[in-house]
Amino acid sequence: EETVALLERIREQVPGIALRTTMMVGHPGETDEDFADLLDFVSQMRFERLGAFQYSHEEGTYAYKHYQDDVPPEVKQERYDALMSLQANISASVNSRRVGTSLEVVVDREEEGYYVGRTQYDSPEVDGEVILSSDRPLHVGSFYQAEITGVEEYDLIATTSPEHLNSGSSRSPSRASSHRPPASNYGATSPRYSSDGSLREAPAICAALACGPQRATVPSSLCCLVASAT
């Protein structure tokens, strides 16, 4: 309840904020009821950005020493798939509210026939992207106003109008990605994660809420929470 109240207060005080979190499924001792509570929590909070990974019984960790890896791999996979299916629907709904609006987009790279960029709400290689079309050349690393015309589960479809092209500016170096992660991994995974959602390396920035001794005080699978604001 304290976590929910905190998130609601953040949204109330910072309109337009994008909340991101990472969930873990299959932690030792996680029951069907625990997982159902997690799905209810995600449904209620409707995080703009959510990633997930499966618990891995890594030697040398606190959990390896003190817990038994008692959730079968197939159950972890089922829970991961269910969670990300829920988040895909939430993300599509959140993105659909952007249609018809104008957002500032930084161009990360040029593909054949279109450009790929990000809004201020998206981290490179982790979050969704903006698929951007333009009648005139755009410059990688520059910012443009883009009109959102369509959505995918995690991506926005946009176009720049001629009057927007003059607003292109280079304010910071581009953090362009040379590849696009598979759509099945989008919004949930990155080079830090395997295709099944298992963690390869810990997130670089994570305000831990439920990792280690504190995990009993908050929802069992709420691992980290980071907020992005306008």
Disulfide bonds with the S-S distance in Angstrom:
none
